């Protein structure tokens, strides 16, 4: 839930100005509500909707849009992952080549030292 400012303030039963939030849940996406600002163990339990609940058809449409957006993000991230795997494989090949060259040079030096 995210905290937002609101022009119409509500006073909870503690006498404090209630916090204003926007729901991020699947059943109540984007619906605003008020809640006592104190922790649950110390507060009065005040809680009130600011907006009306959405009809089921609207909830389904909203959640479908969210799902499509999440799937697009997943597709983009999977594409980025594939690019990184290709880069990793290329770097691994370079490391193996450098190791081979290093080993070859070490053997050449060792053989040269053995001759002298």
Secondary structure, 3 states (H helix, E strand, C coil): CEECCCCCCCECCCCCECEEEECCCCCCCCCEEEECCCCCCCCCCCEEECCCCCCHHHHHHHHHHHHHHHHHHHHHHHHHHHHHHHHHHHHHHHHHHHHHHHHHHHHHHHHHHHHC
